[in-house]
Structures are given as structure tokens and as C-alpha cells.
């Protein structure tokens, strides 16, 4: 951190004549540096996603979804997820077997899997055991960074309505098909998931908006969180 205080780090012959000037410049520099770095963020590694989609969906709650875009960082805490399996799951995109549009569900765990429903992009993360298929849908986040940018992207002012649904959060974070296949275990990616510890109660239900479902609850959310979709 001391490096930021040296005048040699600044262009030109700028002099810092007073202690107050030095402190002001230091604070501005640190603020800018932190906003473009990953200080305090440990990206979830691939083995986290190499498990059952159900386990991954539960454990993603409380983690931080980070989106880099145009020099800014947008982020939010994951508060709602849904787990999807392979061909044995009647609600899954993989229910009809491996196709070109769903091939990522059989691919490397930790990749982004993005598809469109009713003109809304759905952001999923590939998650499954070796030799299987699966993914976790991120249904809602609690906005933390870049909130004003999110509001502009969504054209809404009510923060509660900003990211409380899978289509809402992708519009707020400008997530689209161009990010399909992105490695979310790489902190250099435009989108990644950072680890975070937190205390909360997890609730579950059957998945939302599916015509057929498995005989168990695969939607998970942080109980009492106001950013959950419903």
C-alpha cells in the first residue's frame, strides 16, 4: 500500500504539498484500485461444482456473483437457486439427451450455461459429478456493487425489483449469450463466483414454472431475504 503514496507513481511533476492533500490522493487512489481488483475475494474452484447439482445449488447461496463490464464491477449475493439434472430430469434442458443447445450441461463443471426463455436470458453454472450432466440456475441476487448501473440497465429504481428473478438479474448485469461457456472459476473472467461466509437459514420448494418436476424440492433460497423472487 505504501507504493501508492510515492510521487514517482504519478505522471508529471505533481507535488503533494500538504498532509491533507497526501491523504486525499491516497484515499482516492485506494478507492479506485479496490474497485477494479478482487481484494478479499476468493474465487470458487472447479471442484466446488464437481458435485451433485442439488449440493451445489444449496452451497451457492450467500456466495457473491461478480460481473465485470466496461471497467466497472457489478456484484450481488446469491439468494435463490434451482438445481437441474440430466435426461432423467423432466424439467431439465437436458431431458431429451445431448443436443447442440444443451451440450454444455455435460461439459466441464464451472462453466456458464446461458439460454433464452421468453426473451430473457437464464444464467446457469454447469454442475455435476464426473460422467453426468447438470447445472444450477441462479434465480435471484441481492445487489451489492454497481447498483446504479444495474438500475440503468433495467430501467427501474426500486432496488427490490432489480434482481429478484432470473431474467431480471441477467438484464441488470447485462448477461447474454456472449458469455455462454465462460469459466466462472477464473477470476479474470467477465463473470465469476467469489466465496463468502455467511449465516442464514436455507429454505426449499419445488422449482418454479416447470410443467413436470422430480419428486423432491430442488429450489433453494435464503429464508426471509427480501430479494428472493417469491
C-alpha positions, 0 to 999 in steps of 0.5 A: 500500500505504501507504493501508492503514496510515492510521487514517482507513481504519478505522471508529471511533476505533481507535488503533494504539498500538504498532509491533507492533500497526501491523504486525499490522493491516497484515499482516492487512489485506494478507492479506485484500485479496490474497485477494479481488483478482487481484494478479499475475494476468493474465487470458487474452484472447479471442484466446488461444482464437481458435485451433485447439482442439488449440493451445489445449488444449496452451497451457492447461496450467500456466495457473491456473483461478480460481473465485470463490464466496461471497467466497472464491477457489478456484484450481488449475493446469491439468494435463490437457486434451482438445481437441474439434472440430466435426461432423467430430469423432466424439467431439465434442458437436458431431458431429451439427451445431448443436443447442440443447445444443451451440450454444455450441461455435460461439459466441464463443471464451472462453466456458464450455461446461458439460454433464452426463455421468453426473451430473457436470458437464464444464467446457469453454472454447469454442475455435476459429478464426473460422467453426468450432466447438470447445472444450477440456475441462479434465480435471484441476487441481492445487489451489492456493487454497481447498483446504479448501473444495474438500475440503468440497465433495467430501467427501474429504481426500486432496488427490490425489483432489480434482481429478484428473478432470473431474467431480471438479474441477467438484464441488470448485469447485462448477461447474454449469450456472449458469455455462454461457456465462460469459466466462472472459476477464473477470476479474470473472467467477465463473470465469476463466483467469489466465496463468502461466509455467511449465516442464514437459514436455507429454505426449499420448494419445488422449482418454479414454472416447470410443467413436470418436476422430480419428486423432491424440492430442488429450489433453494433460497435464503429464508426471509431475504427480501430479494428472493423472487417469491 
